[in-house]
Amino acid sequence: MTQNVYIPEKIARRGFLMGMLGGGAAYTGGLMFRPNTFVAHAQDGGANTGMVNVRDFGAIGNGETDDTAAIQLAIDSVAIQGGIVNIPAGVYLISAPIVVRSNVSVMGNGIGNSVLKVPDNHNGELFGILRTPFGESTVNVYIANLTLDGNRENQSGGEHFGFYCGVEPGNPASDFDIHVERVEAHHFTGYGFDPHEITTRLYLISCISHHNGLDGFTLDSVVDSVISGCISYENDRHGFNIVTDTRFCLFQNCVVHGNRQNGFTIQNGSHLNQISNNMIYGNHSDGIYMAGVVDNTIINNYVTENLAYGIRVRGCPRTSIVGNRLHSNSQRGNEQYNEIQLDDDGVTGSTQCMVANNHVTCSGDIRARFGINETPGTDEIAQSENAFMSNAVFGAVVSNYNIGGKDSQRQANV
C-alpha cells in the first residue's frame, strides 16, 4: 500500500508545496523536450486495435498464485498490432520479468489496488518485474496506475528491481517514448526504477519509489526526458542517481527525503540536465551532490535539513546554481558542512560556475560552517572564474561567504 509522505509542519507552513509543486511554467534553461503523442492515444485507446484483461488469460490476482505467464500472454496477444492490457485490482505474484513490447499500454486500477509482487524467497535475479525487452529497441510504451512490490522483507537472496527499460549496456540502440505514470515501486532489494542504456524520451510522471535497497530512481544513459512530480523517500542509497552520460533531462516538482545517502546525485559524465522546483530534505548525506559532470543547472529548489551539504559541486565546470532556497543543512553536526560548496574532485576543478540569487539561512543550535564556500584547490586543480552574484546568506557559524578560488567574482551579495 502507498504510504503517506511526511511533510514537516514547519515546511508546510512556508507554503512550499503550493508555491513550488503547484502549477506554473518552470524555466527550462534552453532544454528542448518533445511531447509524446502516443500517450493520449494510449489512455483512450485511439491508437490501439485491442483491449484485453489479464483475467481472461488466467491471471488470478489472489496473492497466492503465480500470475507471470498469464500476464505475459495477455501482453503478447496485443503485441503485434498494439493494444491496452488491463490489470484489475488484486495482488499478482510475479516470478520472472513481465516484458512490455512496442505500442502496448499496461493499465492498472490504481496505486495500491493493482499490485505486482515478488513472491517470498525468490532468490533469482529480477532485473525489472515490469520491463521492456532486452537487446532490442522498444517504442511507444505506456504504463500506469500500478504498484510494484519487491517484498524485500521476505527475501533471502537475489537482486530485484521494480521497473527497467533500455536496450542493453554498450548497445548504441535506444528505447523511445516510454511513459510511466502513477506507478509505485517499493521494497525491492535493488532499484525501484532503473531506466537504462539507452532510453530516449522517457516520461516518469507522478511515480513513487521508497524503501528500496539501492536508489529510488537511477537514470543510466537516459536522453531528452522528463521526470516530474515524483516522490523518492527512505531508500537505502540515493533518492535520484543520474549517471552514465544522462543528458537533456528535466527533473522537476519532485519530493525527495529521508534517503540514506544523497537526495540527488549527478555523476559519471551526465550533462545538460536541469534540477528544478524540487523539495529535498532530511537526506542522510547531501541534498544535491554533483561530481565530475559539466553544464548542469540547479534552479529554484528548496533544500533543507539534510545531514551534510545542502548543495555540493565537485569538479563540475559550468554549473549554474540559481534561485534556490537552502535552510539549516549540515544537521549531522554543528560547523561540519556548508550550505553550498564548490570544490574539486582531485581531477578537475569547478570553474566558470554561476551561483546567483540563492537565499541561504542557517538557524538553530546546529548550523553550517559557511553559507557559500569555494575552496581554492591547488595550483594544478583549482576553482576559478566562478561568479557569485545577488545571493543572500544569513547565520553561518564562521562566515556567510568564503570565496577562495582564482579570479572568482563577487557582486551584490548580502
C-alpha positions as CSV (number, residue, x, y, z in Angstrom):
1,M,0.0,0.0,0.0
2,T,1.1,3.5,-0.6
3,Q,2.5,5.4,2.4
4,N,1.7,9.0,3.0
5,V,4.6,11.3,2.5
6,Y,5.6,13.1,5.7
7,I,5.9,16.9,5.3
8,P,7.2,18.6,8.4
9,E,4.8,21.2,9.7
10,K,7.3,24.0,9.6
11,I,8.0,23.3,5.9
12,A,4.3,23.0,5.1
13,R,3.7,26.4,6.8
14,R,6.1,28.0,4.4
15,G,3.7,27.3,1.6
16,F,6.3,25.4,-0.3
17,L,4.1,22.7,-1.8
18,M,1.6,25.2,-3.1
19,G,4.2,27.5,-4.5
20,M,6.7,25.1,-5.9
21,L,4.9,21.8,-6.5
22,G,1.8,23.5,-8.0
23,G,1.1,24.7,-11.5
24,G,3.0,27.2,-13.5
25,A,5.7,27.0,-16.1
26,A,9.3,26.4,-14.9
27,Y,12.3,27.9,-16.6
28,T,13.8,25.2,-18.8
29,G,17.2,26.7,-19.4
30,G,17.0,26.2,-23.1
31,L,16.4,22.4,-22.9
32,M,14.1,21.1,-25.5
33,F,11.6,18.3,-24.7
34,R,9.4,16.7,-27.3
35,P,5.8,15.7,-26.5
36,N,4.9,12.1,-26.6
37,T,2.0,11.9,-28.9
38,F,1.4,8.3,-28.2
39,V,0.3,9.0,-24.6
40,A,-3.1,10.5,-25.4
41,H,-3.9,7.5,-27.6
42,A,-2.8,5.1,-25.0
43,Q,-5.1,6.4,-22.4
44,D,-8.2,6.5,-24.6
45,G,-7.4,3.5,-26.9
46,G,-7.5,5.6,-30.0
47,A,-4.2,4.3,-31.4
48,N,-4.7,0.7,-30.4
49,T,-6.5,-2.2,-32.0
50,G,-7.4,-4.1,-28.9
51,M,-8.1,-4.1,-25.2
52,V,-7.6,-7.2,-23.1
53,N,-8.0,-8.2,-19.5
54,V,-5.3,-10.3,-17.8
55,R,-8.1,-12.3,-16.0
56,D,-9.2,-13.6,-19.4
57,F,-5.8,-15.2,-19.8
58,G,-5.8,-17.0,-16.5
59,A,-4.4,-14.4,-14.0
60,I,-6.0,-14.8,-10.6
61,G,-4.6,-11.9,-8.5
62,N,-5.2,-13.5,-5.2
63,G,-1.6,-13.0,-3.8
64,E,-1.0,-16.8,-3.8
65,T,-1.0,-17.9,-7.5
66,D,2.0,-17.1,-9.8
67,D,0.4,-15.0,-12.5
68,T,3.6,-14.3,-14.5
69,A,2.7,-16.5,-17.5
70,A,-0.9,-15.3,-17.7
71,I,0.0,-11.6,-17.7
72,Q,2.7,-12.2,-20.3
73,L,0.2,-14.0,-22.5
74,A,-2.1,-11.0,-22.3
75,I,0.7,-8.6,-23.3
76,D,1.9,-10.8,-26.2
77,S,-1.7,-11.1,-27.5
78,V,-1.7,-7.4,-28.4
79,A,2.0,-7.0,-29.2
80,I,1.7,-7.3,-33.0
81,Q,-0.9,-4.6,-33.6
82,G,-0.7,-2.7,-30.3
83,G,-3.3,-2.5,-27.6
84,I,-4.2,-2.0,-23.9
85,V,-3.7,-4.6,-21.2
86,N,-5.9,-4.1,-18.2
87,I,-4.8,-5.4,-14.8
88,P,-7.8,-5.2,-12.4
89,A,-7.4,-4.8,-8.7
90,G,-5.6,-7.7,-7.0
91,V,-2.2,-8.9,-5.9
92,Y,-0.4,-10.7,-8.7
93,L,2.7,-12.8,-7.9
94,I,5.5,-12.3,-10.4
95,S,8.4,-14.7,-10.6
96,A,10.0,-13.5,-13.9
97,P,10.2,-10.2,-15.7
98,I,7.0,-9.1,-17.4
99,V,8.1,-7.9,-20.8
100,V,6.1,-4.9,-22.3
101,R,6.5,-4.6,-26.1
102,S,6.2,-1.7,-28.5
103,N,2.9,0.0,-28.8
104,V,1.5,-1.7,-25.7
105,S,-0.2,0.0,-22.7
106,V,-0.4,-1.7,-19.3
107,M,-3.1,-0.1,-17.2
108,G,-3.8,-1.0,-13.5
109,N,-6.7,0.1,-11.3
110,G,-4.6,2.5,-9.2
111,I,-1.6,2.5,-6.9
112,G,-2.2,0.1,-4.0
113,N,-5.0,-1.6,-5.9
114,S,-3.3,-3.4,-8.8
115,V,-0.1,-4.9,-7.3
116,L,2.6,-6.9,-9.0
117,K,4.5,-8.6,-6.2
118,V,7.7,-10.7,-5.9
119,P,6.9,-14.0,-4.2
120,D,8.5,-14.9,-0.9
121,N,12.0,-16.3,-1.0
122,H,12.6,-15.6,-4.7
123,N,16.4,-16.0,-4.9
124,G,16.8,-15.5,-8.6
125,E,17.7,-12.2,-10.4
126,L,14.8,-10.0,-11.5
127,F,16.1,-7.0,-13.4
128,G,12.7,-5.4,-13.6
129,I,9.5,-7.3,-12.7
130,L,8.0,-4.9,-15.4
131,R,10.4,-4.0,-18.2
132,T,10.9,-3.6,-21.9
133,P,12.7,-6.4,-23.9
134,F,16.4,-6.9,-23.5
135,G,18.6,-6.4,-26.6
136,E,16.1,-4.7,-28.9
137,S,14.6,-1.3,-29.4
138,T,11.1,-0.7,-28.0
139,V,8.9,2.3,-28.8
140,N,5.6,3.8,-27.5
141,V,5.0,2.1,-24.2
142,Y,2.6,3.4,-21.6
143,I,2.4,2.0,-18.1
144,A,0.1,3.5,-15.4
145,N,-1.8,3.0,-12.1
146,L,0.2,0.1,-10.6
147,T,2.2,-0.8,-7.5
148,L,5.3,-2.9,-7.9
149,D,6.1,-4.6,-4.6
150,G,9.6,-6.1,-4.1
151,N,8.5,-7.9,-0.9
152,R,12.1,-7.2,0.3
153,E,11.4,-8.3,3.9
154,N,10.6,-11.8,2.8
155,Q,13.7,-12.3,0.5
156,S,16.9,-14.2,1.5
157,G,18.8,-13.5,-1.7
158,G,18.7,-12.3,-5.3
159,E,18.7,-8.8,-6.8
160,H,15.3,-7.5,-7.7
161,F,14.4,-4.2,-9.5
162,G,11.0,-2.7,-10.0
163,F,10.8,-1.0,-13.4
164,Y,13.5,-1.4,-16.0
165,C,13.8,-0.2,-19.6
166,G,16.6,0.4,-22.2
167,V,18.2,-1.9,-24.8
168,E,21.3,-3.2,-23.1
169,P,24.6,-1.7,-21.7
170,G,27.0,-0.9,-24.5
171,N,24.5,-1.1,-27.3
172,P,24.0,2.2,-29.2
173,A,20.3,1.4,-29.9
174,S,17.6,3.1,-27.8
175,D,14.1,2.6,-26.4
176,F,11.9,5.6,-27.4
177,D,8.8,7.2,-25.9
178,I,8.5,5.2,-22.7
179,H,5.8,6.8,-20.5
180,V,5.3,5.6,-16.9
181,E,2.7,7.4,-14.8
182,R,1.4,6.9,-11.3
183,V,3.4,3.8,-10.6
184,E,4.8,3.0,-7.2
185,A,7.9,0.8,-6.7
186,H,8.8,-0.2,-3.1
187,H,10.7,-2.7,-1.0
188,F,12.9,-4.0,-3.8
189,T,16.4,-5.4,-2.9
190,G,17.8,-3.2,-5.7
191,Y,16.4,-0.2,-7.6
192,G,12.9,1.0,-7.6
193,F,13.1,2.5,-11.1
194,D,16.1,1.8,-13.4
195,P,15.7,3.2,-16.9
196,H,18.9,2.2,-18.6
197,E,21.2,2.3,-21.6
198,I,19.8,3.8,-23.7
199,T,16.3,5.3,-23.2
200,T,15.2,8.4,-25.2
201,R,12.1,10.4,-24.4
202,L,11.3,8.8,-21.1
203,Y,8.5,10.3,-19.1
204,L,8.2,9.4,-15.4
205,I,5.2,11.3,-14.1
206,S,3.8,11.2,-10.5
207,C,5.7,8.0,-9.7
208,I,6.7,6.9,-6.1
209,S,9.8,4.9,-5.0
210,H,10.5,4.1,-1.4
211,H,12.2,1.6,0.9
212,N,14.4,0.1,-1.8
213,G,17.8,-1.4,-1.2
214,L,19.6,0.9,-3.7
215,D,18.4,4.1,-5.4
216,G,14.8,5.1,-5.6
217,F,15.3,6.2,-9.2
218,T,18.5,5.5,-11.3
219,L,18.7,7.1,-14.7
220,D,21.5,5.4,-16.6
221,S,22.2,6.9,-20.1
222,V,18.7,8.5,-20.4
223,V,18.3,11.2,-23.0
224,D,15.8,14.0,-23.7
225,S,13.4,13.0,-20.9
226,V,11.1,14.5,-18.2
227,I,10.8,13.3,-14.6
228,S,8.0,15.3,-13.0
229,G,6.0,15.1,-9.8
230,C,7.8,12.0,-8.5
231,I,8.4,11.1,-4.8
232,S,11.5,9.2,-3.6
233,Y,12.0,8.5,0.1
234,E,13.7,6.3,2.6
235,N,15.7,4.3,0.0
236,D,19.0,2.8,1.2
237,R,21.1,4.9,-1.2
238,H,20.2,8.0,-3.3
239,G,16.7,9.3,-4.0
240,F,17.8,10.1,-7.6
241,N,21.0,8.8,-9.2
242,I,21.8,10.4,-12.5
243,V,24.6,8.6,-14.2
244,T,26.4,7.4,-17.4
245,D,26.0,10.3,-19.8
246,T,22.4,11.0,-19.0
247,R,21.7,14.3,-20.7
248,F,19.0,16.8,-21.7
249,C,16.7,15.7,-18.8
250,L,14.4,17.8,-16.7
251,F,13.8,16.8,-13.1
252,Q,11.0,19.0,-11.7
253,N,8.4,19.2,-8.9
254,C,9.7,16.1,-7.1
255,V,9.8,15.5,-3.3
256,V,13.0,13.7,-2.2
257,H,13.5,13.0,1.5
258,G,14.9,10.6,4.1
259,N,17.2,8.7,1.7
260,R,20.3,7.0,3.3
261,Q,22.7,8.9,1.1
262,N,22.1,11.9,-1.2
263,G,18.8,13.3,-2.3
264,F,20.1,13.9,-5.9
265,T,23.4,12.5,-7.2
266,I,24.7,13.6,-10.6
267,Q,27.8,11.8,-11.8
268,N,29.6,9.8,-14.5
269,G,29.5,12.2,-17.3
270,S,25.9,13.3,-17.1
271,H,25.5,16.8,-18.6
272,L,22.9,19.4,-19.7
273,N,20.4,18.3,-17.1
274,Q,18.2,20.6,-15.0
275,I,17.1,20.0,-11.4
276,S,14.3,22.5,-10.7
277,N,11.5,23.2,-8.3
278,N,12.1,20.2,-6.1
279,M,11.8,19.8,-2.4
280,I,14.8,18.0,-1.0
281,Y,15.0,17.5,2.8
282,G,16.2,15.2,5.5
283,N,18.5,13.0,3.4
284,H,21.4,11.4,5.3
285,S,24.2,13.0,3.3
286,D,23.9,15.9,0.8
287,G,20.7,17.4,-0.6
288,I,22.3,17.6,-4.1
289,Y,25.7,16.1,-4.9
290,M,27.5,16.5,-8.2
291,A,30.9,15.1,-9.2
292,G,32.8,15.2,-12.5
293,V,30.0,16.5,-14.7
294,V,29.5,19.7,-16.7
295,D,26.8,22.1,-17.9
296,N,24.1,21.2,-15.4
297,T,21.6,23.6,-13.9
298,I,20.3,23.6,-10.3
299,I,17.4,26.1,-10.1
300,N,14.5,27.0,-7.8
301,N,14.9,24.1,-5.4
302,Y,14.1,24.1,-1.7
303,V,16.9,22.2,0.1
304,T,16.7,21.9,3.9
305,E,17.7,19.8,6.9
306,N,19.9,17.4,5.0
307,L,22.7,15.9,7.2
308,A,25.7,17.1,5.2
309,Y,26.0,19.7,2.5
310,G,22.9,21.4,1.0
311,I,24.4,21.5,-2.5
312,R,27.9,20.2,-3.2
313,V,29.6,20.6,-6.6
314,R,32.9,18.7,-7.0
315,G,34.9,19.1,-10.2
316,C,31.9,20.4,-12.2
317,P,32.7,23.2,-14.7
318,R,29.9,25.5,-15.9
319,T,27.4,24.6,-13.3
320,S,24.5,27.0,-12.6
321,I,23.1,27.2,-9.1
322,V,20.4,29.8,-9.3
323,G,17.4,30.8,-7.3
324,N,17.5,28.0,-4.7
325,R,16.4,28.3,-1.1
326,L,18.6,26.5,1.4
327,H,17.9,26.3,5.1
328,S,19.6,24.5,8.0
329,N,21.6,21.8,6.3
330,S,24.7,20.4,8.0
331,Q,22.5,18.7,10.5
332,R,25.0,15.9,11.3
333,G,27.0,18.3,13.4
334,N,27.5,22.0,14.1
335,E,30.1,23.7,11.8
336,Q,30.8,20.4,10.0
337,Y,29.5,21.2,6.5
338,N,28.5,24.2,4.3
339,E,25.2,25.1,2.7
340,I,26.7,25.5,-0.8
341,Q,30.1,24.0,-1.6
342,L,32.3,24.4,-4.7
343,D,35.4,22.3,-4.8
344,D,37.4,19.9,-7.0
345,D,37.3,16.1,-7.3
346,G,41.0,15.6,-7.4
347,V,41.0,15.6,-11.2
348,T,39.0,18.7,-12.3
349,G,38.2,22.0,-10.7
350,S,34.8,23.6,-10.5
351,T,35.3,26.5,-13.0
352,Q,33.1,29.1,-14.7
353,C,30.1,28.3,-12.5
354,M,27.3,30.7,-11.7
355,V,26.0,30.9,-8.1
356,A,23.3,33.6,-8.1
357,N,20.1,34.7,-6.4
358,N,20.2,31.9,-3.8
359,H,18.7,32.5,-0.4
360,V,20.5,30.7,2.4
361,T,19.6,30.7,6.1
362,C,21.3,28.9,9.0
363,S,19.5,28.8,12.3
364,G,19.2,26.7,15.5
365,D,21.9,25.0,17.5
366,I,23.3,23.1,14.5
367,R,24.4,25.4,11.7
368,A,26.7,25.3,8.6
369,R,30.3,26.5,8.9
370,F,30.0,28.6,5.8
371,G,26.9,29.6,3.9
372,I,28.7,29.6,0.5
373,N,32.2,28.1,0.3
374,E,34.5,28.0,-2.6
375,T,37.7,26.1,-1.9
376,P,40.9,27.3,-3.6
377,G,42.1,23.8,-4.8
378,T,45.7,23.5,-5.9
379,D,47.9,25.1,-8.5
380,E,47.2,22.2,-10.8
381,I,43.5,21.7,-9.9
382,A,41.9,25.0,-8.9
383,Q,38.4,26.5,-8.6
384,S,38.5,29.5,-10.9
385,E,36.4,32.1,-12.7
386,N,33.3,31.5,-10.8
387,A,30.6,34.2,-10.3
388,F,28.8,34.7,-7.0
389,M,26.0,37.3,-7.6
390,S,23.0,38.6,-5.7
391,N,22.9,35.8,-3.1
392,A,21.5,36.4,0.4
393,V,23.2,34.3,3.2
394,F,22.5,34.6,6.9
395,G,23.6,32.8,10.1
396,A,26.5,30.6,9.2
397,V,28.9,29.9,12.1
398,V,32.2,31.1,10.8
399,S,31.3,33.3,7.8
400,N,28.4,33.6,5.4
401,Y,30.9,33.6,2.4
402,N,34.3,32.0,2.0
403,I,35.4,32.6,-1.7
404,G,38.8,31.2,-2.3
405,G,39.0,30.5,-6.0
406,K,41.2,32.1,-8.6
407,D,39.7,35.1,-10.4
408,S,36.2,34.4,-9.0
409,Q,33.9,37.4,-8.8
410,R,31.5,38.6,-6.1
411,Q,28.8,41.1,-6.8
412,A,25.7,42.4,-4.9
413,N,25.7,39.6,-2.3
414,V,24.1,40.2,1.1
